[in-house]
């Protein structure tokens, strides 16, 4: 009975997630300028418009630059925090972990308003640095948790063995810890990239007309005009997300402890 309940629940959940996408995504290939059924023929002109129209291309470029910058900054912050946390005591680890993951608890709109106010006074509002910094604060906790999980799965005797052979702390990290925890760092980088690439709430408060990211441009398009180009962008973002999910699953498999 429990197995039947499990499979029924799984199928219903998949239908709830997949059916809306299956109904909307074909409209990306609609020959009409309206999001209506029945479709008026098959066309790829909306894909061509997304890849050639200046606003979409500029928004995609902005998202890519911000996401890459966010990945680099979040990796440094999250990696240093996770590595340093492993050197502290148990109770201090609990306190510091709670503090470091606190941006995940605060509502995004509250963070967005705080960034808009503080960045406006600092002259960072609407700048590339402001977007990278704001997205990094949101992504760093995910990187931190991913790397921390990876580090906790390592055998501490390996570090002690390297220390007994005269390796410094930096040498032990570069030649022992980092290679073994590389899947955790890679998974953290993917988390940071996808978090930045899909972020829309904070970007609405921080971005300027010249630094609009792809999700913000998509949101603005929903308010101004409903065209199949919006579905094309949504389809491309979904494919990118699926690709990253597949990569994360592969990295988690590599990072899983091997059975003797």
N, C-alpha and C positions, 0 to 999 in steps of 0.2 A: 504493500500500500504506500509506504513512504517513497519507494522508487517511482511509483506512478505520479505521486504528488510532485516530486522533484522534476520529472520530465514535463509535466503539464505546466508547471510554473516557469520552467526554462523556455518552453515554446511560446508561452504567452508574453514573456518578457522580450524575447526576440522579435515577435510580431509587433509589439508595441514600439520597438526601436526601429525596425526595418521598414514596416509598411509606410509610414509617412515619407521616408526617403525614397522608397520605390514609386510613390505616387508623384512626387515633386521632381525628382531628378530627370526623368525623360523630357520635361519641358525645356531643358537646356538645348535640345535638338529640335525644338519647334520652329517651323518656318514662319509662324506668326509673331507679331510684336507684342502679343498679350499672353499672359499666363493663364490660358484657358484650355480646356478639353472640349471637343476632340482636337487633336493637333492638326495643324494645316500643313502637312508634309514634313519631311526630314531635311534639316539644314545644319550646317556647321558655321554659319555666318556669325553666330553669337560668340563662338570660340575665337574666331578671327578678330572680332571687335575687342574682346577682352585682351588679346595678346598684342593688339596694335594701337588701341585707343590710349591716349596719353595719360589720362587720369588713373586708369587701372594699372598701367605699367609703372607709373611713378609710385602708386600706393604699394604695389608688390615689391618694388625696389626698396622703399622705406621700411616695410615690414622685414625684409630679408636683412637689411643692414642693422636694424634695431635688434632683431633676434640673434644675429651673430655676436653683436656687442654684448648683449645680455648673457649669452651663453658663456662668453669669456669671463665677464665680471662675476657672474654667479658661481662659476666653477672655482674661481680663486677664493671668494668669500666662503662658500659652502665647504670647499675642500679644507681650507685652513681651520675653519670652525670645527669640522668633524675630526680632523687629525688632532687638534689641540684638546678637544673634549675627551679623547681616549686617554689622555695623560692625567686627568683629574679623578677625584674620588667619586664614589657611587652617588652620594646625595647631591654633590655639586653638579654631576652630570644630569640628574633629573631637573634641577633648577635651570641650568643653562639651556637644556633642550627645550623646556617649556618657553623660555624667553625667545629662543631663536626661531621657533616655529609659530610664534604669536601672529606674524602677518597673515598666516593662513586662516586665523580665526576672525580677524577684523573684517567687516564687510568691505567689499571693493569700493563701493561708493564713498565710504568714509575715508579710505586711503586716497582715493582720487581727489576729494575736496582738500585733504591735507597737503597733497603734492601741489595742487593748483595754487594754494595760498603760499606755501613755502617757496616753491620754485619761482613764483611771480616776484617775490621779494629778492630772490637770489639772481634773477636774470636768466634762469634756465627754462622758463616756460616756453614750450613750443620748439625747443632745441633737441638735437639728436642726443646730446648728453643727458638731458632731462628725461627723455623717454627710456634710454638705456638704464639710467639709475633707478627710475621708478619700477621698471620691469624686473630689474635685478633683485630689488627688495622682495618682490612677489615670488621670484623663481628660486632665490637662494635657499629658503627652507626645504624645498623639494630636493635640491642638490644635496643639501646637508643630510637629510634623512637617507637618501640613496647611498651616499658615501659612508655614512655612519653604519648602516646595515652591513655594507660590504666589509668595513674594517672590523666589525665585531665578529665576523665569521672567520677571521684569520687566526691561525695558531700563534699565540704569543711567544712560543718557544723559538720560532724562527727569528724574531727580532732579537731575542736574548742570545741566540747562537751567533748572529751577526755581530752583536755588541761584544761578545766574548772573543771574537776574532779581531777586534780593534776597529771596527767600522764606527764612524761618527753617526750622530742622529740623522744628519742630512744624507749620508751615504746609505744608511739603513732604509730611509724613506724612498730614495731613488731606486735602489737596486733590489729591495725586498718587498716593502709595503706597496709601492705604487704599481709594480707589475702584477702583483696578486690581486690588488683591489681595482685594477683597470676596468673591469666590467661595471663596477659601481660608479666610477667616474664617468664612463661612457653613458650609462643610463641617466645619470644626473644631468649630463649635457643635453640629452634628448628631452628630458623633462623641462629644462630651462628654455630650450629652443621653442618647443611647442607652447609653453606657457606664454612666452613673449609673442609668438606669431598669432595666437588666438585671442590675446588680451584686447578687450574693447572698452570696458568701463573706465579704467584708469586713463587709457589713451584719449578718451573723449575729453577729459579734463586737462590733459597735459599737452596734447598735440596741437599744432597750429595748422592752418590751411596748407602750408608748404610741406608739412611733415606728417600728413595723414597716412596712417597705416591701412592695410587691406581690410581688416575687420571694421574699422571706422568708416572707410569708404563704402563698404557693404551696408552698414547701418544707415548711412546717409542716403544711399540708393533706395533703401526700403521706404524712407520717408518721402523722397522726391518723385520717383517713378519706378513702377513695377515692370521690369523688362526681363527677358530670358537671360540677359547678361548676369543678373544677380544669381540665378540658378547655376550658371556656368561657374561663377566664382565659388559658390557654396559647394558645388561638386568637386572642384579642384582642391578646396580646403579639406573636404572629407577624404579624398584620396591621399592627401599628404598626411592626414591624421592616421589613416589606416596603415600607411607605410611606417610611420613612427611607432605605432602600436606593435607592429610585427617586429621591428627592430628591438623594441624594449623587451618583448617576449623572448627573443633570441638571446639578448644580453642577460636576462634573468636566468635563463637556462645555463648559460656559461658561468654565471656567478653562483649557481646552486652548489652546495657541498657535494663532492663526489662520494658515492657509497663505496666502502672498501670491498 
